[in-house]
């Protein structure tokens, strides 16, 4: 998969089959508690969390770990 950060919490993810999908990270507010959380959205036909979202999550975790190592 090829991941391209296009800014504003949006990524283009090109799958191995050559299709490109848009993944968005949305900021939401819980109605009952008022706390903020993040939700993912992908325009691929999958109905559940898709491999495109998982690729972005994995990439984000890797970046966070690298930043932590530099700070420590």
PAKEPA-210615 format. One record per residue (C-alpha): y negated, x negated, z negated. Coordinates in steps of 0.1 Angstrom, whole numbers, plus 2048, in hexadecimal, padded with zeros to 3 digits. Example, Ala and Ser with C-alpha at 12.3 -4.5 7.8 and 13.67 -1.06 7.14 Angstrom:
BEGIN
[kenu [82D, 785, 7B2]],
[kenu [80B, 777, 7B9]],
END
This chain:
BEGIN
[kenu [800, 800, 800]],
[kenu [7DD, 7F5, 807]],
[kenu [7C2, 800, 7EE]],
[kenu [79D, 800, 7F7]],
[kenu [783, 807, 7DC]],
[kenu [768, 81B, 7ED]],
[kenu [752, 820, 7CE]],
[kenu [749, 83C, 7B6]],
[kenu [76D, 83D, 7A8]],
[kenu [77C, 843, 7CB]],
[kenu [797, 82F, 7DD]],
[kenu [7A7, 831, 7FF]],
[kenu [7CC, 82B, 7FC]],
[kenu [7DF, 823, 81D]],
[kenu [804, 829, 818]],
[kenu [820, 815, 828]],
[kenu [823, 831, 842]],
[kenu [7FF, 82A, 84D]],
[kenu [7F0, 84A, 83F]],
[kenu [7CF, 846, 82B]],
[kenu [7C8, 85C, 80D]],
[kenu [7AA, 860, 7F7]],
[kenu [7AF, 85C, 7D1]],
[kenu [793, 866, 7B9]],
[kenu [790, 861, 794]],
[kenu [77D, 87F, 786]],
[kenu [76C, 880, 764]],
[kenu [772, 8A1, 752]],
[kenu [768, 8B1, 731]],
[kenu [782, 8C4, 71D]],
[kenu [776, 8E7, 716]],
[kenu [785, 8EA, 6F3]],
[kenu [77C, 8C8, 6E5]],
[kenu [75F, 8BC, 6FB]],
[kenu [770, 89A, 6FF]],
[kenu [76F, 888, 720]],
[kenu [78E, 87F, 734]],
[kenu [797, 873, 756]],
[kenu [7AB, 886, 771]],
[kenu [7B8, 87A, 792]],
[kenu [7B6, 88B, 7B3]],
[kenu [7C7, 881, 7D4]],
[kenu [7C6, 892, 7F5]],
[kenu [7EA, 88B, 7FF]],
[kenu [802, 8A9, 801]],
[kenu [815, 8A0, 7E0]],
[kenu [810, 8BA, 7C5]],
[kenu [816, 8A4, 7A7]],
[kenu [809, 881, 79E]],
[kenu [80F, 86E, 7BE]],
[kenu [817, 84A, 7C6]],
[kenu [7F3, 845, 7D2]],
[kenu [7E5, 84E, 7B0]],
[kenu [7FF, 839, 79E]],
[kenu [7F5, 81B, 7B4]],
[kenu [7D0, 81F, 7A9]],
[kenu [7DB, 822, 784]],
[kenu [7F1, 803, 786]],
[kenu [7D5, 7F0, 797]],
[kenu [7BC, 7FB, 77C]],
[kenu [7D4, 7F0, 760]],
[kenu [7D7, 7CE, 770]],
[kenu [7B2, 7CA, 773]],
[kenu [7AD, 7D4, 74E]],
[kenu [7C8, 7BB, 743]],
[kenu [7B7, 79F, 757]],
[kenu [795, 7A7, 747]],
[kenu [7A5, 7A7, 724]],
[kenu [7B4, 785, 72A]],
[kenu [792, 777, 735]],
[kenu [781, 785, 716]],
[kenu [79B, 779, 6FD]],
END
